[in-house]
């Protein structure tokens, strides 16, 4: 799930662990991993922070598209 977001993170050498250390985002590693795996849902505020802080040139729709492998 969220292959676009994962690909953009890889381009910037960002990991889930890196995002979990972001105080503004305020999400633990385990919770983030669950969100990336589709176990729990993203909250709009979380999506907005990730988009604006890390990927300002990408749309939320693109980043959080729930594409399946």
Backbone as XML, in Angstrom:
<?xml version="1.0"?>
<chain id="A" units="angstrom">
  <residue number="1" name="UNK">
    <atom name="N" x="0.836" y="-1.187" z="0.000"/>
    <atom name="CA" x="0.000" y="0.000" z="0.000"/>
    <atom name="C" x="0.884" y="1.255" z="0.000"/>
  </residue>
  <residue number="2" name="UNK">
    <atom name="N" x="0.323" y="2.315" z="-0.487"/>
    <atom name="CA" x="0.985" y="3.622" z="-0.510"/>
    <atom name="C" x="2.342" y="3.568" z="-1.210"/>
  </residue>
  <residue number="3" name="UNK">
    <atom name="N" x="2.357" y="2.887" z="-2.351"/>
    <atom name="CA" x="3.603" y="2.711" z="-3.103"/>
    <atom name="C" x="4.171" y="4.037" z="-3.581"/>
  </residue>
  <residue number="4" name="UNK">
    <atom name="N" x="3.309" y="5.008" z="-3.919"/>
    <atom name="CA" x="3.811" y="6.313" z="-4.354"/>
    <atom name="C" x="4.563" y="7.007" z="-3.224"/>
  </residue>
  <residue number="5" name="UNK">
    <atom name="N" x="3.993" y="6.971" z="-2.041"/>
    <atom name="CA" x="4.644" y="7.586" z="-0.885"/>
    <atom name="C" x="5.967" y="6.882" z="-0.591"/>
  </residue>
  <residue number="6" name="UNK">
    <atom name="N" x="5.968" y="5.570" z="-0.631"/>
    <atom name="CA" x="7.200" y="4.815" z="-0.385"/>
    <atom name="C" x="8.261" y="5.157" z="-1.424"/>
  </residue>
  <residue number="7" name="UNK">
    <atom name="N" x="7.861" y="5.278" z="-2.690"/>
    <atom name="CA" x="8.815" y="5.600" z="-3.760"/>
    <atom name="C" x="9.403" y="6.990" z="-3.562"/>
  </residue>
  <residue number="8" name="UNK">
    <atom name="N" x="8.559" y="7.956" z="-3.217"/>
    <atom name="CA" x="9.050" y="9.321" z="-2.989"/>
    <atom name="C" x="9.974" y="9.368" z="-1.778"/>
  </residue>
  <residue number="9" name="UNK">
    <atom name="N" x="9.650" y="8.599" z="-0.752"/>
    <atom name="CA" x="10.524" y="8.535" z="0.423"/>
    <atom name="C" x="11.877" y="7.948" z="0.034"/>
  </residue>
  <residue number="10" name="UNK">
    <atom name="N" x="11.878" y="6.910" z="-0.770"/>
    <atom name="CA" x="13.134" y="6.285" z="-1.202"/>
    <atom name="C" x="13.982" y="7.276" z="-1.993"/>
  </residue>
  <residue number="11" name="UNK">
    <atom name="N" x="13.344" y="8.092" z="-2.838"/>
    <atom name="CA" x="14.076" y="9.091" z="-3.615"/>
    <atom name="C" x="14.792" y="10.098" z="-2.717"/>
  </residue>
  <residue number="12" name="UNK">
    <atom name="N" x="14.208" y="10.348" z="-1.541"/>
    <atom name="CA" x="14.796" y="11.315" z="-0.606"/>
    <atom name="C" x="15.543" y="10.625" z="0.537"/>
  </residue>
  <residue number="13" name="UNK">
    <atom name="N" x="15.713" y="9.316" z="0.415"/>
    <atom name="CA" x="16.383" y="8.525" z="1.458"/>
    <atom name="C" x="15.721" y="8.687" z="2.821"/>
  </residue>
  <residue number="14" name="UNK">
    <atom name="N" x="14.411" y="8.742" z="2.838"/>
    <atom name="CA" x="13.645" y="8.815" z="4.083"/>
    <atom name="C" x="13.107" y="7.431" z="4.417"/>
  </residue>
  <residue number="15" name="UNK">
    <atom name="N" x="13.085" y="7.106" z="5.691"/>
    <atom name="CA" x="12.531" y="5.832" z="6.135"/>
    <atom name="C" x="11.361" y="6.091" z="7.083"/>
  </residue>
  <residue number="16" name="UNK">
    <atom name="N" x="10.640" y="5.037" z="7.377"/>
    <atom name="CA" x="9.575" y="5.148" z="8.372"/>
    <atom name="C" x="10.169" y="5.571" z="9.713"/>
  </residue>
  <residue number="17" name="UNK">
    <atom name="N" x="11.340" y="5.069" z="10.013"/>
    <atom name="CA" x="12.011" y="5.456" z="11.261"/>
    <atom name="C" x="12.299" y="6.957" z="11.280"/>
  </residue>
  <residue number="18" name="UNK">
    <atom name="N" x="12.736" y="7.510" z="10.143"/>
    <atom name="CA" x="12.974" y="8.955" z="10.068"/>
    <atom name="C" x="11.691" y="9.732" z="10.364"/>
  </residue>
  <residue number="19" name="UNK">
    <atom name="N" x="10.585" y="9.308" z="9.755"/>
    <atom name="CA" x="9.311" y="10.000" z="9.992"/>
    <atom name="C" x="8.873" y="9.872" z="11.443"/>
  </residue>
  <residue number="20" name="UNK">
    <atom name="N" x="9.162" y="8.724" z="12.054"/>
    <atom name="CA" x="8.742" y="8.528" z="13.446"/>
    <atom name="C" x="9.493" y="9.451" z="14.405"/>
  </residue>
  <residue number="21" name="UNK">
    <atom name="N" x="10.618" y="9.994" z="13.975"/>
    <atom name="CA" x="11.400" y="10.913" z="14.810"/>
    <atom name="C" x="10.954" y="12.358" z="14.642"/>
  </residue>
  <residue number="22" name="UNK">
    <atom name="N" x="10.018" y="12.612" z="13.738"/>
    <atom name="CA" x="9.523" y="13.964" z="13.483"/>
    <atom name="C" x="8.550" y="14.356" z="14.591"/>
  </residue>
  <residue number="23" name="UNK">
    <atom name="N" x="8.950" y="15.299" z="15.419"/>
    <atom name="CA" x="8.141" y="15.710" z="16.581"/>
    <atom name="C" x="6.802" y="16.325" z="16.152"/>
  </residue>
  <residue number="24" name="UNK">
    <atom name="N" x="6.807" y="17.077" z="15.049"/>
    <atom name="CA" x="5.557" y="17.694" z="14.581"/>
    <atom name="C" x="4.548" y="16.623" z="14.166"/>
  </residue>
  <residue number="25" name="UNK">
    <atom name="N" x="5.027" y="15.574" z="13.534"/>
    <atom name="CA" x="4.154" y="14.489" z="13.105"/>
    <atom name="C" x="3.646" y="13.713" z="14.319"/>
  </residue>
  <residue number="26" name="UNK">
    <atom name="N" x="4.532" y="13.425" z="15.256"/>
    <atom name="CA" x="4.131" y="12.814" z="16.524"/>
    <atom name="C" x="3.534" y="11.425" z="16.424"/>
  </residue>
  <residue number="27" name="UNK">
    <atom name="N" x="4.098" y="10.575" z="15.562"/>
    <atom name="CA" x="3.588" y="9.211" z="15.396"/>
    <atom name="C" x="4.733" y="8.239" z="15.654"/>
  </residue>
  <residue number="28" name="UNK">
    <atom name="N" x="4.454" y="7.210" z="16.416"/>
    <atom name="CA" x="5.486" y="6.219" z="16.724"/>
    <atom name="C" x="5.810" y="5.372" z="15.489"/>
  </residue>
  <residue number="29" name="UNK">
    <atom name="N" x="6.947" y="4.723" z="15.538"/>
    <atom name="CA" x="7.372" y="3.852" z="14.441"/>
    <atom name="C" x="6.327" y="2.762" z="14.173"/>
  </residue>
  <residue number="30" name="UNK">
    <atom name="N" x="5.858" y="2.117" z="15.232"/>
    <atom name="CA" x="4.894" y="1.029" z="15.080"/>
    <atom name="C" x="3.602" y="1.518" z="14.446"/>
  </residue>
  <residue number="31" name="UNK">
    <atom name="N" x="3.115" y="2.653" z="14.885"/>
    <atom name="CA" x="1.889" y="3.211" z="14.326"/>
    <atom name="C" x="2.089" y="3.591" z="12.863"/>
  </residue>
  <residue number="32" name="UNK">
    <atom name="N" x="3.220" y="4.196" z="12.548"/>
    <atom name="CA" x="3.507" y="4.534" z="11.147"/>
    <atom name="C" x="3.577" y="3.286" z="10.281"/>
  </residue>
  <residue number="33" name="UNK">
    <atom name="N" x="4.232" y="2.260" z="10.768"/>
    <atom name="CA" x="4.317" y="1.006" z="10.017"/>
    <atom name="C" x="2.920" y="0.449" z="9.749"/>
  </residue>
  <residue number="34" name="UNK">
    <atom name="N" x="2.049" y="0.520" z="10.745"/>
    <atom name="CA" x="0.673" y="0.060" z="10.566"/>
    <atom name="C" x="-0.067" y="0.890" z="9.526"/>
  </residue>
  <residue number="35" name="UNK">
    <atom name="N" x="0.179" y="2.190" z="9.505"/>
    <atom name="CA" x="-0.456" y="3.065" z="8.519"/>
    <atom name="C" x="0.045" y="2.734" z="7.113"/>
  </residue>
  <residue number="36" name="UNK">
    <atom name="N" x="1.352" y="2.528" z="6.961"/>
    <atom name="CA" x="1.912" y="2.180" z="5.653"/>
    <atom name="C" x="1.392" y="0.834" z="5.162"/>
  </residue>
  <residue number="37" name="UNK">
    <atom name="N" x="1.077" y="-0.060" z="6.075"/>
    <atom name="CA" x="0.575" y="-1.384" z="5.697"/>
    <atom name="C" x="-0.941" y="-1.432" z="5.589"/>
  </residue>
  <residue number="38" name="UNK">
    <atom name="N" x="-1.610" y="-0.296" z="5.813"/>
    <atom name="CA" x="-3.054" y="-0.232" z="5.682"/>
    <atom name="C" x="-3.824" y="-0.818" z="6.846"/>
  </residue>
  <residue number="39" name="UNK">
    <atom name="N" x="-3.140" y="-1.066" z="7.953"/>
    <atom name="CA" x="-3.803" y="-1.624" z="9.132"/>
    <atom name="C" x="-4.606" y="-0.548" z="9.849"/>
  </residue>
  <residue number="40" name="UNK">
    <atom name="N" x="-4.029" y="0.645" z="9.950"/>
    <atom name="CA" x="-4.749" y="1.786" z="10.518"/>
    <atom name="C" x="-4.782" y="2.898" z="9.478"/>
  </residue>
  <residue number="41" name="UNK">
    <atom name="N" x="-5.736" y="3.793" z="9.619"/>
    <atom name="CA" x="-5.954" y="4.858" z="8.644"/>
    <atom name="C" x="-5.101" y="6.085" z="8.950"/>
  </residue>
  <residue number="42" name="UNK">
    <atom name="N" x="-4.730" y="6.776" z="7.894"/>
    <atom name="CA" x="-4.061" y="8.068" z="8.032"/>
    <atom name="C" x="-5.075" y="9.110" z="8.449"/>
  </residue>
  <residue number="43" name="UNK">
    <atom name="N" x="-4.653" y="10.050" z="9.260"/>
    <atom name="CA" x="-5.470" y="11.200" z="9.642"/>
    <atom name="C" x="-5.081" y="12.342" z="8.702"/>
  </residue>
  <residue number="44" name="UNK">
    <atom name="N" x="-6.039" y="13.174" z="8.336"/>
    <atom name="CA" x="-5.755" y="14.271" z="7.404"/>
    <atom name="C" x="-4.570" y="15.135" z="7.820"/>
  </residue>
  <residue number="45" name="UNK">
    <atom name="N" x="-4.487" y="15.436" z="9.090"/>
    <atom name="CA" x="-3.397" y="16.279" z="9.581"/>
    <atom name="C" x="-2.043" y="15.615" z="9.331"/>
  </residue>
  <residue number="46" name="UNK">
    <atom name="N" x="-1.967" y="14.302" z="9.524"/>
    <atom name="CA" x="-0.727" y="13.572" z="9.285"/>
    <atom name="C" x="-0.339" y="13.650" z="7.805"/>
  </residue>
  <residue number="47" name="UNK">
    <atom name="N" x="-1.319" y="13.442" z="6.946"/>
    <atom name="CA" x="-1.057" y="13.506" z="5.505"/>
    <atom name="C" x="-0.591" y="14.903" z="5.117"/>
  </residue>
  <residue number="48" name="UNK">
    <atom name="N" x="-1.222" y="15.925" z="5.665"/>
    <atom name="CA" x="-0.876" y="17.312" z="5.351"/>
    <atom name="C" x="0.560" y="17.609" z="5.785"/>
  </residue>
  <residue number="49" name="UNK">
    <atom name="N" x="0.934" y="17.187" z="6.991"/>
    <atom name="CA" x="2.294" y="17.440" z="7.488"/>
    <atom name="C" x="3.321" y="16.757" z="6.596"/>
  </residue>
  <residue number="50" name="UNK">
    <atom name="N" x="3.100" y="15.502" z="6.269"/>
    <atom name="CA" x="4.049" y="14.772" z="5.418"/>
    <atom name="C" x="4.169" y="15.433" z="4.060"/>
  </residue>
  <residue number="51" name="UNK">
    <atom name="N" x="3.054" y="15.772" z="3.460"/>
    <atom name="CA" x="3.065" y="16.397" z="2.137"/>
    <atom name="C" x="3.804" y="17.734" z="2.158"/>
  </residue>
  <residue number="52" name="UNK">
    <atom name="N" x="3.428" y="18.614" z="3.057"/>
    <atom name="CA" x="3.994" y="19.965" z="3.075"/>
    <atom name="C" x="5.436" y="20.019" z="3.588"/>
  </residue>
  <residue number="53" name="UNK">
    <atom name="N" x="5.775" y="19.141" z="4.494"/>
    <atom name="CA" x="7.117" y="19.177" z="5.060"/>
    <atom name="C" x="8.144" y="18.445" z="4.190"/>
  </residue>
  <residue number="54" name="UNK">
    <atom name="N" x="7.735" y="17.332" z="3.605"/>
    <atom name="CA" x="8.687" y="16.489" z="2.885"/>
    <atom name="C" x="8.498" y="16.474" z="1.364"/>
  </residue>
  <residue number="55" name="UNK">
    <atom name="N" x="7.279" y="16.653" z="0.899"/>
    <atom name="CA" x="6.991" y="16.532" z="-0.533"/>
    <atom name="C" x="6.081" y="17.664" z="-1.017"/>
  </residue>
  <residue number="56" name="UNK">
    <atom name="N" x="6.524" y="18.907" z="-0.900"/>
    <atom name="CA" x="5.647" y="20.040" z="-1.242"/>
    <atom name="C" x="5.241" y="20.080" z="-2.718"/>
  </residue>
  <residue number="57" name="UNK">
    <atom name="N" x="5.996" y="19.413" z="-3.573"/>
    <atom name="CA" x="5.690" y="19.426" z="-4.998"/>
    <atom name="C" x="4.764" y="18.285" z="-5.420"/>
  </residue>
  <residue number="58" name="UNK">
    <atom name="N" x="4.342" y="17.438" z="-4.483"/>
    <atom name="CA" x="3.457" y="16.305" z="-4.779"/>
    <atom name="C" x="2.089" y="16.551" z="-4.169"/>
  </residue>
  <residue number="59" name="UNK">
    <atom name="N" x="1.065" y="15.960" z="-4.751"/>
    <atom name="CA" x="-0.287" y="16.107" z="-4.211"/>
    <atom name="C" x="-0.553" y="15.040" z="-3.152"/>
  </residue>
  <residue number="60" name="UNK">
    <atom name="N" x="-1.444" y="15.355" z="-2.251"/>
    <atom name="CA" x="-1.853" y="14.378" z="-1.238"/>
    <atom name="C" x="-2.488" y="13.173" z="-1.921"/>
  </residue>
  <residue number="61" name="UNK">
    <atom name="N" x="-3.274" y="13.420" z="-2.959"/>
    <atom name="CA" x="-3.935" y="12.330" z="-3.678"/>
    <atom name="C" x="-2.911" y="11.357" z="-4.250"/>
  </residue>
  <residue number="62" name="UNK">
    <atom name="N" x="-1.846" y="11.888" z="-4.833"/>
    <atom name="CA" x="-0.785" y="11.045" z="-5.389"/>
    <atom name="C" x="-0.060" y="10.282" z="-4.284"/>
  </residue>
  <residue number="63" name="UNK">
    <atom name="N" x="0.375" y="10.986" z="-3.257"/>
    <atom name="CA" x="1.173" y="10.363" z="-2.199"/>
    <atom name="C" x="0.404" y="9.260" z="-1.476"/>
  </residue>
  <residue number="64" name="UNK">
    <atom name="N" x="-0.869" y="9.493" z="-1.219"/>
    <atom name="CA" x="-1.632" y="8.555" z="-0.392"/>
    <atom name="C" x="-2.602" y="7.702" z="-1.192"/>
  </residue>
  <residue number="65" name="UNK">
    <atom name="N" x="-2.314" y="7.534" z="-2.482"/>
    <atom name="CA" x="-3.105" y="6.622" z="-3.303"/>
    <atom name="C" x="-2.905" y="5.217" z="-2.754"/>
  </residue>
  <residue number="66" name="UNK">
    <atom name="N" x="-3.989" y="4.490" z="-2.596"/>
    <atom name="CA" x="-3.906" y="3.168" z="-1.986"/>
    <atom name="C" x="-3.726" y="2.104" z="-3.064"/>
  </residue>
  <residue number="67" name="UNK">
    <atom name="N" x="-2.640" y="2.206" z="-3.803"/>
    <atom name="CA" x="-2.358" y="1.221" z="-4.831"/>
    <atom name="C" x="-1.913" y="-0.080" z="-4.187"/>
  </residue>
  <residue number="68" name="UNK">
    <atom name="N" x="-2.259" y="-1.183" z="-4.807"/>
    <atom name="CA" x="-1.922" y="-2.495" z="-4.271"/>
    <atom name="C" x="-0.931" y="-3.174" z="-5.187"/>
  </residue>
  <residue number="69" name="UNK">
    <atom name="N" x="-0.019" y="-3.923" z="-4.622"/>
    <atom name="CA" x="0.972" y="-4.655" z="-5.418"/>
    <atom name="C" x="0.427" y="-6.021" z="-5.747"/>
  </residue>
</chain>
